[in-house]
Amino acid sequence: MADAFMANLAEVPGYDPPPLPREEMALRARAAFSALIAAVRSEDPQRTRAVAREIGVTRARIGIPLASLMAAMRIDFMLIWESIESASCPEDARLILIKTRLIMRVVDSFSAELEQAYLSERHRIETDQASERHRLVARVIGGNELQPMEAADISHQLGLPPSKPIRVYAASPDHSLAIQRILGNMSRLGYPFHTQHRGAGIVAFGFAPDLPGSEVERTLFDLHQLAIGVDISPNGIVGVKAAAAIASALMESRRPEDLGALDWRAGWHRVVSMSTTQPLRQRLARDANEALDQCRLTERSRLMETAVAFLRTGSLTACAEALYCHRNTVSNRLQRFREVTGIDLSSPRDAAALVLAWC
């Protein structure tokens, strides 16, 4: 029966080529048939328990699919009946009929024990793997600086390219479920993202290529419609820790009028402002505020509105469009702003100081 089992096994998906040396598999097959026969002889289905558990555990560890394992088990059942049939004569029909229920009980017990052992071992393996992934993710986001060899090893274990740009996202508690759902779609498409909870929020990182017109692109588009913070680590997981801090700061700096994901280019000034001490920000704004306080209320409001719009757009034309006025009007107001405050918004240094103070 063991030899016949090995001959039939090659037709089962997952067993061609054999996942273990043929000698070892043949040895296990003989042990299984011996246990099944002993259980029938003793009328004790529990006699198969030890070998069933051993086979279930070993097959789980080497990654045989459960469907393939159960298909192989059905070969056992088929061969047992073929052997009974070949060894019997017409006079044995009544005995075979009497023993059929016993044989079924033995085979069912073997099958149930095999499946249970397999599932328990797979659960243990997956739990260990999840625990290890969580450790690695925590190491990437919250540990000390990664050295090149360690970074390459962690990238391999997490299924990430070692040196390609990594996308990093931070979501508030209100958007945690939405981002997990979309990132689940990315994993289904073959680009897994790894997550870590921060409070009730989430930080996630992973690799996804630019594939115009693909489902990956559409999924990333959906992701960027969420009210989240986003940054890029250009050099693989080595820069993920810094990118996660920036993405989290961007998420925390979001305002009600913001639409979609907030990236560094759109929100850098807020992040820098948040990290700047309040007294320093007040000092940056003091001179401009005190000078503007000398203007009439209407002029003060108009000059501030124009200055802020210009800081956000960087263009006379775009600023005029935002304020629904002529670009010459914007130019005149900026000139007046300079006269009143002494701050020239065409100067990068003056503009940067006011961005940190006001924006």
Backbone torsions as a table, in degrees:
resi	resn	phi	psi	omega
1	MET	NA	-39.0	179.5
2	ALA	-64.1	-41.6	178.5
3	ASP	-64.4	-40.9	178.6
4	ALA	-66.6	-37.4	177.8
5	PHE	-60.9	-46.0	-179.3
6	MET	-63.9	-34.8	179.6
7	ALA	-68.1	-36.4	-178.8
8	ASN	-82.0	-21.9	-171.9
9	LEU	-65.3	-30.9	-177.5
10	ALA	-62.1	-19.2	-179.5
11	GLU	-84.4	-6.8	-178.8
12	VAL	-89.2	124.9	177.0
13	PRO	-56.8	135.9	-177.8
14	GLY	98.8	-14.9	179.8
15	TYR	-113.4	6.7	178.5
16	ASP	-130.1	104.7	4.9
17	PRO	-75.4	163.4	-178.4
18	PRO	-59.7	134.5	-179.8
19	PRO	-75.5	-14.5	177.6
20	LEU	-131.5	161.4	174.7
21	PRO	-53.8	139.7	-176.7
22	ARG	-58.4	-35.5	-179.7
23	GLU	-62.1	-41.4	-179.8
24	GLU	-68.4	-40.2	179.9
25	MET	-67.1	-38.0	178.0
26	ALA	-65.0	-38.0	178.8
27	LEU	-63.7	-42.3	178.0
28	ARG	-66.9	-36.0	179.2
29	ALA	-64.0	-43.5	178.6
30	ARG	-63.8	-39.5	178.9
31	ALA	-64.1	-38.8	-179.9
32	ALA	-65.7	-46.9	-179.3
33	PHE	-65.9	-37.1	177.6
34	SER	-62.2	-41.9	-179.9
35	ALA	-67.2	-39.5	179.2
36	LEU	-64.2	-43.4	179.8
37	ILE	-66.3	-42.0	179.5
38	ALA	-63.5	-37.3	179.8
39	ALA	-66.9	-38.1	177.8
40	VAL	-67.8	-43.7	-179.5
41	ARG	-61.6	-42.8	-176.6
42	SER	-86.9	-5.6	-175.9
43	GLU	56.4	36.0	179.8
44	ASP	-127.3	95.9	-178.5
45	PRO	-59.1	-21.6	-178.9
46	GLN	-68.6	-12.3	179.6
47	ARG	-64.7	-17.9	-179.2
48	THR	-90.2	-5.2	-168.9
49	ARG	-61.4	-47.6	-174.2
50	ALA	-63.3	-47.6	-177.8
51	VAL	-70.0	-35.1	177.9
52	ALA	-63.1	-43.2	178.9
53	ARG	-64.7	-41.5	-179.4
54	GLU	-62.0	-45.2	-180.0
55	ILE	-66.4	-43.6	179.9
56	GLY	-59.9	-43.3	-178.9
57	VAL	-67.2	-46.7	-177.9
58	THR	-65.0	-38.2	-179.8
59	ARG	-69.4	-33.7	176.2
60	ALA	-65.4	-40.5	-177.1
61	ARG	-67.5	-32.7	-179.0
62	ILE	-92.7	2.6	171.8
63	GLY	83.5	21.4	175.0
64	ILE	-67.2	129.3	177.1
65	PRO	-60.8	146.0	-178.9
66	LEU	-60.1	-39.3	179.8
67	ALA	-60.5	-38.6	178.9
68	SER	-68.4	-39.9	179.0
69	LEU	-62.2	-44.3	-178.9
70	MET	-70.7	-30.8	175.0
71	ALA	-65.3	-40.2	176.9
72	ALA	-64.8	-37.7	178.5
73	MET	-63.3	-36.0	179.3
74	ARG	-65.8	-27.2	174.3
75	ILE	-62.9	-40.9	176.6
76	ASP	-54.2	-49.6	-177.4
77	PHE	-60.9	-44.8	-179.7
78	MET	-62.3	-42.7	-176.9
79	LEU	-69.7	-34.3	177.3
80	ILE	-60.4	-47.2	-179.7
81	TRP	-67.2	-36.6	177.4
82	GLU	-64.4	-38.9	179.3
83	SER	-67.5	-40.4	177.6
84	ILE	-62.9	-42.7	-179.0
85	GLU	-63.9	-42.8	-176.9
86	SER	-70.4	-27.7	-176.9
87	ALA	-92.7	-4.1	-174.3
88	SER	-102.1	165.4	175.1
89	CYS	-128.0	170.5	-176.8
90	PRO	-54.6	-32.0	-178.8
91	GLU	-68.2	-15.8	-178.2
92	ASP	-87.6	-1.1	-173.2
93	ALA	-57.6	-44.8	-178.0
94	ARG	-64.2	-40.9	179.9
95	LEU	-64.0	-43.6	179.7
96	ILE	-61.2	-41.1	179.8
97	LEU	-62.6	-41.5	-179.8
98	ILE	-63.9	-38.8	-174.7
99	LYS	-86.8	-5.9	-176.4
100	THR	-58.1	-45.6	-178.7
101	ARG	-62.1	-39.2	178.3
102	LEU	-62.8	-46.5	-179.8
103	ILE	-60.6	-41.2	178.9
104	MET	-63.1	-41.1	178.3
105	ARG	-62.4	-42.2	-179.6
106	VAL	-64.4	-46.4	-179.4
107	VAL	-65.3	-41.9	178.8
108	ASP	-62.9	-41.0	179.5
109	SER	-64.3	-43.8	178.2
110	PHE	-60.4	-46.9	-178.1
111	SER	-63.0	-45.2	-178.8
112	ALA	-65.5	-42.1	179.9
113	GLU	-66.4	-39.6	178.6
114	LEU	-61.2	-47.9	-177.8
115	GLU	-66.5	-42.3	-179.0
116	GLN	-63.9	-43.0	178.9
117	ALA	-63.3	-41.4	179.6
118	TYR	-62.0	-50.8	-176.8
119	LEU	-64.3	-39.0	178.9
120	SER	-64.1	-41.8	-179.7
121	GLU	-69.5	-39.8	177.3
122	ARG	-62.2	-41.2	178.3
123	HIS	-62.1	-42.8	179.2
124	ARG	-62.9	-44.1	-179.8
125	ILE	-62.6	-45.5	-179.1
126	GLU	-65.6	-36.1	176.9
127	THR	-64.9	-43.5	178.1
128	ASP	-63.7	-41.7	-179.8
129	GLN	-65.4	-41.4	178.8
130	ALA	-63.8	-40.7	178.5
131	SER	-63.0	-41.0	179.4
132	GLU	-68.0	-39.5	177.0
133	ARG	-62.3	-42.7	178.8
134	HIS	-60.7	-39.3	178.8
135	ARG	-64.4	-43.4	-178.9
136	LEU	-67.4	-40.9	178.9
137	VAL	-62.7	-43.3	177.6
138	ALA	-63.0	-36.2	177.9
139	ARG	-65.0	-41.0	-178.9
140	VAL	-67.4	-45.0	-173.1
141	ILE	-84.4	-35.3	-170.7
142	GLY	-120.7	-2.2	-176.3
143	GLY	-87.9	-173.2	175.6
144	ASN	-69.4	172.4	-177.9
145	GLU	-58.9	133.7	-179.2
146	LEU	-77.4	135.9	173.0
147	GLN	-85.2	156.0	-173.3
148	PRO	-53.3	-46.3	-177.0
149	MET	-67.0	-40.5	179.1
150	GLU	-66.7	-40.7	179.3
151	ALA	-61.5	-42.2	179.4
152	ALA	-64.3	-39.6	-179.6
153	ASP	-67.2	-44.2	-179.8
154	ILE	-66.6	-39.9	177.7
155	SER	-57.9	-43.3	179.7
156	HIS	-63.4	-44.5	-178.0
157	GLN	-67.3	-30.3	-179.9
158	LEU	-92.0	0.1	177.7
159	GLY	72.2	33.4	-178.6
160	LEU	-115.4	146.5	175.6
161	PRO	-66.0	141.7	-171.4
162	PRO	-70.4	-25.1	-172.5
163	SER	-135.2	8.5	179.1
164	LYS	-88.6	158.5	-178.7
165	PRO	-59.4	137.0	179.9
166	ILE	-110.7	130.4	177.6
167	ARG	-84.5	135.1	-178.2
168	VAL	-126.9	131.2	-177.3
169	TYR	-127.3	148.3	173.5
170	ALA	-131.5	129.0	-177.8
171	ALA	-124.4	143.7	175.8
172	SER	-76.4	168.3	178.1
173	PRO	-54.7	-33.3	-178.2
174	ASP	-65.4	-22.5	-176.2
175	HIS	-117.3	11.5	-177.9
176	SER	-62.7	-45.7	-178.8
177	LEU	-66.1	-39.8	-178.5
178	ALA	-65.3	-43.4	-178.2
179	ILE	-69.5	-35.7	177.9
180	GLN	-65.4	-37.7	178.4
181	ARG	-63.9	-45.3	-178.5
182	ILE	-69.8	-39.4	178.3
183	LEU	-67.1	-28.6	173.3
184	GLY	-62.8	-37.1	175.6
185	ASN	-65.2	-37.4	177.5
186	MET	-62.9	-40.4	177.8
187	SER	-64.0	-39.8	178.2
188	ARG	-62.8	-30.7	179.2
189	LEU	-83.5	0.1	176.2
190	GLY	99.5	11.5	-179.4
191	TYR	-128.0	82.8	-175.4
192	PRO	-69.5	140.3	173.3
193	PHE	-111.1	143.8	-178.0
194	HIS	-107.2	138.3	-172.9
195	THR	-123.0	153.3	172.2
196	GLN	-140.0	131.7	178.9
197	HIS	-78.9	135.7	173.4
198	ARG	-125.2	104.1	-168.2
199	GLY	65.2	-129.0	175.3
200	ALA	-95.7	-5.9	179.2
201	GLY	-87.2	-175.6	-174.6
202	ILE	-139.2	140.1	165.9
203	VAL	-113.9	133.6	-178.0
204	ALA	-133.9	147.0	176.1
205	PHE	-145.1	150.9	179.5
206	GLY	179.7	176.4	179.7
207	PHE	-109.1	134.7	173.1
208	ALA	-145.6	126.3	-177.3
209	PRO	-77.3	163.1	172.6
210	ASP	-85.0	109.2	-178.4
211	LEU	-126.3	86.0	-176.4
212	PRO	-54.5	133.7	177.4
213	GLY	80.9	-0.7	-176.8
214	SER	-92.3	169.8	175.3
215	GLU	-66.2	-28.7	176.0
216	VAL	-61.7	-45.8	179.3
217	GLU	-62.6	-41.5	-179.9
218	ARG	-65.7	-37.5	178.9
219	THR	-67.9	-41.3	176.8
220	LEU	-64.1	-36.4	177.1
221	PHE	-61.3	-45.8	177.8
222	ASP	-59.1	-40.5	-179.6
223	LEU	-62.3	-40.7	-176.6
224	HIS	-79.0	-0.9	172.5
225	GLN	-85.5	-12.1	-179.4
226	LEU	-77.4	155.3	177.7
227	ALA	-82.8	78.7	-175.1
228	ILE	-132.4	171.9	171.6
229	GLY	-103.3	145.0	-176.8
230	VAL	-141.0	141.2	174.4
231	ASP	-146.6	169.2	-178.9
232	ILE	-122.0	135.2	168.2
233	SER	-98.3	106.2	-171.4
234	PRO	-71.4	-19.8	-173.9
235	ASN	-115.6	39.6	177.2
236	GLY	81.2	-157.5	-173.4
237	ILE	-72.3	-12.6	179.7
238	VAL	-58.2	-36.4	-177.9
239	GLY	-97.3	8.8	-175.9
240	VAL	-66.7	-38.2	-178.5
241	LYS	-59.5	-47.5	179.6
242	ALA	-66.3	-41.4	179.7
243	ALA	-64.6	-36.0	178.4
244	ALA	-65.4	-39.2	178.1
245	ALA	-64.9	-40.3	179.6
246	ILE	-68.6	-45.3	179.3
247	ALA	-60.1	-39.3	178.8
248	SER	-66.6	-41.7	178.6
249	ALA	-65.2	-39.3	177.2
250	LEU	-63.1	-42.1	178.8
251	MET	-61.8	-42.0	-178.9
252	GLU	-70.5	-21.6	-177.8
253	SER	-91.0	1.4	-176.7
254	ARG	-61.7	149.1	177.7
255	ARG	-119.4	160.1	-177.7
256	PRO	-56.6	-30.9	-177.1
257	GLU	-80.6	-8.9	180.0
258	ASP	-69.7	138.1	178.4
259	LEU	-114.7	128.2	177.1
260	GLY	73.2	-167.1	-176.8
261	ALA	-68.3	142.5	177.9
262	LEU	-104.3	119.3	-179.6
263	ASP	-104.8	178.6	-175.1
264	TRP	-61.8	-40.2	-176.9
265	ARG	-63.0	-37.5	-178.2
266	ALA	-84.1	-26.1	-171.3
267	GLY	-123.6	12.6	-175.2
268	TRP	-58.6	-39.8	-175.9
269	HIS	-65.3	-32.1	177.7
270	ARG	-69.0	-41.9	-179.7
271	VAL	-63.1	-44.8	179.4
272	VAL	-64.6	-39.3	178.2
273	SER	-63.4	-39.6	179.6
274	MET	-65.3	-32.3	-178.2
275	SER	-86.9	-9.5	178.7
276	THR	-88.0	136.2	-177.9
277	THR	-62.5	147.5	-177.3
278	GLN	-59.2	-43.6	178.2
279	PRO	-58.6	-38.3	179.7
280	LEU	-67.5	-41.4	178.1
281	ARG	-63.3	-41.2	178.4
282	GLN	-63.4	-36.4	179.1
283	ARG	-67.4	-38.7	179.0
284	LEU	-63.8	-35.6	-176.5
285	ALA	-86.9	-18.3	-169.2
286	ARG	-60.2	-48.7	-176.2
287	ASP	-60.0	-45.6	-179.8
288	ALA	-65.2	-42.8	-177.8
289	ASN	-65.5	-42.3	-179.1
290	GLU	-66.2	-38.2	178.7
291	ALA	-67.1	-42.5	-179.2
292	LEU	-68.2	-25.5	179.3
293	ASP	-64.5	-16.9	179.8
294	GLN	-81.2	-13.5	-179.7
295	CYS	-84.0	161.9	171.2
296	ARG	-63.6	154.7	-174.4
297	LEU	-58.0	-41.7	-178.7
298	THR	-66.2	-43.7	-179.5
299	GLU	-67.5	-40.9	178.8
300	ARG	-58.2	-46.7	-179.4
301	SER	-62.6	-41.5	-178.1
302	ARG	-68.2	-41.2	-179.7
303	LEU	-66.4	-42.2	178.7
304	MET	-65.0	-43.9	179.2
305	GLU	-59.1	-43.7	-178.9
306	THR	-68.7	-42.3	-179.8
307	ALA	-62.3	-45.8	-179.5
308	VAL	-64.0	-42.4	179.4
309	ALA	-63.2	-39.8	179.1
310	PHE	-67.7	-39.3	177.6
311	LEU	-61.7	-34.9	-178.1
312	ARG	-78.7	-30.8	-175.8
313	THR	-100.5	-36.1	-178.2
314	GLY	72.6	13.9	-174.5
315	SER	-143.3	134.3	176.7
316	LEU	-61.8	-43.4	-178.1
317	THR	-65.0	-48.7	-179.7
318	ALA	-64.4	-36.7	178.2
319	CYS	-65.4	-42.5	178.8
320	ALA	-62.4	-40.2	178.4
321	GLU	-64.6	-39.8	-179.8
322	ALA	-66.3	-32.7	-177.0
323	LEU	-98.3	0.2	179.6
324	TYR	57.5	48.8	176.6
325	CYS	-143.7	176.4	-178.8
326	HIS	-78.8	150.8	-178.8
327	ARG	-64.0	-29.7	176.7
328	ASN	-65.4	-34.1	176.5
329	THR	-63.4	-43.7	177.4
330	VAL	-61.2	-44.8	-179.7
331	SER	-60.3	-42.6	179.7
332	ASN	-65.8	-39.3	179.3
333	ARG	-67.5	-38.8	178.8
334	LEU	-66.6	-36.0	176.0
335	GLN	-64.7	-41.8	177.6
336	ARG	-65.2	-39.5	177.3
337	PHE	-58.8	-40.7	179.7
338	ARG	-66.7	-41.2	179.8
339	GLU	-63.2	-40.3	-175.9
340	VAL	-75.2	-44.7	-170.7
341	THR	-102.2	-21.2	-173.9
342	GLY	80.6	7.1	-178.4
343	ILE	-102.5	121.6	179.1
344	ASP	-98.2	108.0	-175.7
345	LEU	-72.9	-8.2	172.5
346	SER	-82.3	-8.5	176.1
347	SER	-88.4	122.8	-179.0
348	PRO	-56.5	-38.7	-178.1
349	ARG	-67.6	-44.8	177.9
350	ASP	-63.6	-42.7	-179.2
351	ALA	-63.6	-41.9	-179.3
352	ALA	-62.4	-41.1	-179.9
353	ALA	-62.8	-42.6	-178.9
354	LEU	-72.3	-32.2	174.6
355	VAL	-59.1	-47.3	-179.9
356	LEU	-65.9	-30.7	-177.9
357	ALA	-80.2	-37.5	-169.9
358	TRP	-112.2	-34.0	-166.2
359	CYS	-93.0	NA	NA
